[in-house]
């Protein structure tokens, strides 16, 4: 249940990795703060009001590869207990940490590809909404290519509560408007569920993320990344074309007591990112 919903910022980082060639690998510490209109994960709306999503990470070089470990939070600033509200924490209190995810991964660049292997765990600390009963762990792998459209494939497999796979494929392209200091990054991401749906056995206690196997959603995004001093800022808007029934819900309908259903939904927000290389080497002295 890792909530990778900062696609605009992720595309900005991917573009930086693809084009930058550091003189020497260094230990790097970083932090992000996301503010989004909704909490949407793999096309599913888990909170339909504004959320804060901070995270911190540390990257350690290991030869040509690197290891990165971090922690990510989903925070619901308000008490989301209205008639139409969807709340991951159950809406019991304001400024509630609804979810904490730890993650660690190895990254290995090779020619025009970057390979990633990692694990992530999901922890839900509340007594209502998502609770500790939903805690689980996934293993994942990714490959990103530094070629036109920056194609990327990723796969996750839940090894704990759900025991199923989920796949994503994405492309992106940056456009530099004439005589403008900023660029526009357009992205498209498609999701596929393979085993994280409702179990066929109605008596099974196995958890699930989606309703059916197959296409889950198509996420079309537009981001305008830019820098301000040491900060990278990426406003982004997402248009989600829903496929699986679990991705179609956007709010409760108080008239029927059920979740409504939409074929297309929109969410938006932005991420502020900061990173610093530790122990930067001093400039080399020159002799005449």
C-alpha positions in Angstrom: 0.0 0.0 0.0 2.8 2.4 -0.6 1.3 5.6 -1.8 3.4 6.8 -4.7 1.3 9.8 -5.6 3.9 12.4 -6.3 4.4 11.5 -9.9 5.4 15.0 -11.0 8.2 15.1 -8.5 9.3 11.6 -9.3 9.6 12.5 -13.0 11.6 15.6 -12.1 14.0 13.4 -10.1 14.2 10.8 -12.9 15.1 13.5 -15.4 17.8 14.9 -13.1 19.3 11.4 -12.6 19.3 10.8 -16.4 21.1 14.0 -17.3 23.4 14.6 -14.3 26.8 13.1 -14.0 28.3 13.7 -10.6 32.0 13.9 -10.2 32.0 11.5 -7.3 29.3 9.5 -5.5 28.4 11.0 -2.1 26.2 10.3 0.8 23.0 12.3 0.4 20.2 13.3 2.8 16.9 14.6 1.5 13.4 15.5 2.5 10.1 16.1 0.7 6.8 17.7 1.7 3.8 17.0 -0.4 0.4 18.8 -0.2 -2.4 17.2 -2.2 -6.1 17.7 -2.6 -6.7 13.9 -2.1 -4.7 10.9 -1.2 -4.8 8.7 -4.3 -2.8 5.5 -4.3 -2.7 3.2 -7.4 -5.8 5.0 -8.6 -7.7 4.4 -5.4 -9.0 7.4 -3.3 -8.1 6.8 0.4 -8.7 10.3 1.6 -10.8 12.8 -0.4 -9.6 16.0 1.4 -6.3 17.7 1.6 -3.4 15.7 3.0 0.2 16.3 4.0 2.8 13.8 2.9 6.3 14.4 4.3 9.2 11.9 3.9 13.0 11.7 4.6 15.7 9.6 3.1 19.4 8.8 3.1 21.3 7.6 0.0 24.6 5.8 0.5 26.8 5.1 -2.6 28.2 1.5 -2.9 30.6 1.6 -5.8 28.6 2.1 -9.0 25.4 1.4 -7.2 23.6 3.1 -4.3 21.4 2.2 -1.3 18.6 4.5 -0.2 16.4 4.1 2.9 13.6 6.4 4.0 10.3 6.9 5.7 7.1 8.4 4.4 3.9 9.7 6.2 0.4 10.4 5.2 -1.1 13.0 7.6 -4.8 14.1 7.6 -4.7 17.7 8.9 -8.4 17.9 9.7 -11.0 15.7 11.4 -12.5 14.1 8.3 -15.8 12.9 9.6 -18.2 14.7 7.3 -21.1 13.0 5.5 -19.2 12.7 2.2 -15.7 12.2 3.6 -13.4 9.3 2.9 -10.7 9.1 5.6 -7.8 6.6 5.9 -7.6 7.1 9.6 -11.4 6.8 10.2 -11.8 10.6 10.9 -11.4 10.2 14.6 -9.0 13.2 15.2 -7.3 16.1 13.4 -3.7 16.2 12.3 -3.7 12.4 12.4 -0.8 10.3 11.1 -2.9 7.8 9.1 0.0 5.8 7.6 3.7 5.4 7.9 5.8 3.6 5.2 9.4 2.5 5.5 11.4 1.6 2.4 14.8 0.6 1.3 16.2 0.0 -2.2 19.3 -0.7 -4.2 19.8 1.2 -7.4 22.2 0.1 -10.1 22.8 2.2 -13.3 24.0 0.4 -16.4 24.4 2.2 -19.7 21.0 3.9 -20.4 19.1 1.9 -17.8 18.7 2.2 -14.0 17.7 -1.0 -12.1 16.0 -0.9 -8.7 15.3 -3.7 -6.1 13.6 -2.8 -2.9 11.2 -3.5 -0.1 8.6 -1.4 1.6 6.4 -1.9 4.7 3.1 -0.2 5.5 2.1 0.6 9.1 -1.4 2.0 10.1 -1.3 3.2 13.7 -5.0 4.1 14.2 -7.9 2.1 15.8 -10.4 3.1 13.1 -10.2 3.2 9.3 -7.0 1.4 8.3 -5.7 -0.3 11.4 -2.7 -2.5 12.3 -4.6 -5.4 10.8 -3.8 -4.0 7.4 0.0 -3.7 8.1 1.9 -5.5 5.3 5.1 -5.7 3.3 5.9 -5.6 -0.4 9.0 -6.4 -2.5 9.5 -4.5 -5.7 11.7 -4.1 -8.8 11.9 -1.3 -11.3 13.7 -0.5 -14.5 13.9 3.0 -16.0 15.5 3.8 -19.4 17.2 7.1 -20.4 15.7 7.1 -23.9 13.0 9.2 -25.5 9.8 9.2 -23.4 11.7 7.8 -20.4 9.9 4.5 -20.2 9.7 2.8 -16.9 8.4 -0.6 -15.7 7.7 -1.5 -12.1 6.4 -4.5 -10.2 5.4 -5.0 -6.6 4.6 -8.3 -4.8 2.9 -8.4 -1.4 4.5 -11.1 0.7 2.3 -10.7 3.8 -1.4 -9.9 4.0 -2.3 -9.8 0.3 0.1 -12.1 -1.5 -0.4 -10.7 -5.0 1.3 -8.6 -7.7 0.8 -5.2 -9.1 2.5 -3.7 -12.2 2.9 -0.2 -13.6 4.2 1.1 -16.8 4.9 4.8 -17.4 6.3 7.3 -19.9 7.1 11.0 -19.6 8.2 13.9 -21.7 9.3 17.4 -20.8 8.5 20.4 -22.9 10.4 23.7 -22.7 8.1 26.6 -23.8 9.9 29.2 -25.9 11.5 32.0 -23.9 10.2 30.6 -20.6 12.4 29.7 -17.6 10.3 26.6 -16.8 9.4 23.3 -18.4 6.3 21.2 -18.4 6.5 17.5 -17.7 3.7 15.3 -19.2 3.3 11.8 -17.8 1.1 8.8 -18.5 1.0 5.8 -16.1 -1.1 2.6 -16.4 -1.6 0.0 -13.6 -2.3 -3.7 -13.8 -3.5 -5.9 -10.9 -2.4 -9.6 -10.8 -3.6 -11.2 -7.6 -4.4 -8.3 -5.3 -8.1 -8.5 -5.9 -10.9 -10.0 -3.8 -10.2 -13.7 -3.1 -12.3 -16.2 -5.0 -13.0 -18.0 -1.7 -15.6 -16.0 0.3 -14.4 -17.6 3.5 -10.8 -16.5 2.9 -9.2 -14.1 5.4 -6.8 -12.8 2.8 -6.8 -9.0 2.4 -7.1 -7.3 -1.0 -6.5 -3.9 -2.7 -8.6 -4.1 -5.8 -11.9 -5.8 -6.8 -10.7 -7.7 -10.0 -7.5 -8.7 -11.7 -6.6 -6.7 -14.8 -6.4 -3.0 -15.7 -6.7 -0.7 -12.7 -6.4 2.8 -13.9 -4.7 5.3 -16.3 -3.1 8.3 -14.7 -2.4 11.3 -16.9 -0.3 14.1 -15.3 1.1 17.5 -16.0 3.8 19.0 -13.7 5.7 22.3 -13.8 8.9 21.6 -11.9 11.2 24.5 -11.0 13.9 25.4 -8.4 13.9 28.1 -5.8 17.4 28.3 -4.1 18.1 24.9 -2.6 14.5 23.7 -3.1 12.9 21.8 -6.0 9.2 22.6 -6.3 6.8 20.6 -8.5 3.1 21.5 -8.8 1.2 18.8 -10.5 -2.4 17.9 -11.6 -3.6 14.3 -12.3 -6.5 13.1 -14.4 -7.3 9.4 -13.5 -9.3 7.2 -15.9 -10.6 4.5 -13.6 -10.8 0.8 -14.5 -11.2 -1.4 -11.4 -14.2 -0.7 -9.3 -12.0 0.2 -6.3 -10.5 3.1 -8.2 -13.9 4.6 -9.1 -14.9 5.8 -5.6 -14.3 9.5 -4.7 -16.7 10.2 -1.8 -19.6 8.9 0.2 -23.2 9.6 -1.0 -25.2 10.5 2.1 -28.4 9.9 0.3 -27.7 6.2 -0.4 -25.1 5.5 2.3 -22.7 4.1 -0.4 -19.6 5.2 -2.2 -20.3 7.1 -5.5 -18.6 5.9 -8.7 -16.8 7.9 -11.4 -15.1 6.9 -14.6 -12.7 10.0 -14.5 -11.5 11.9 -11.4 -9.0 14.7 -10.9 -6.6 15.4 -8.0 -3.8 17.9 -7.7 -1.1 19.4 -5.4 2.6 19.8 -5.2 5.9 18.7 -3.6 8.7 20.7 -2.2 12.0 18.8 -2.2 15.4 19.4 -0.6 18.6 17.3 -0.7 22.2 17.8 0.4 25.4 15.8 -0.3 27.2 15.2 3.0 31.0 15.6 3.3 31.4 17.5 0.0 35.0 17.4 -1.1 36.8 20.7 -1.2 37.8 22.3 -4.5 41.0 20.9 -5.9 44.1 23.2 -5.6 45.8 24.2 -8.8 49.5 24.8 -9.3 51.1 27.0 -11.9 
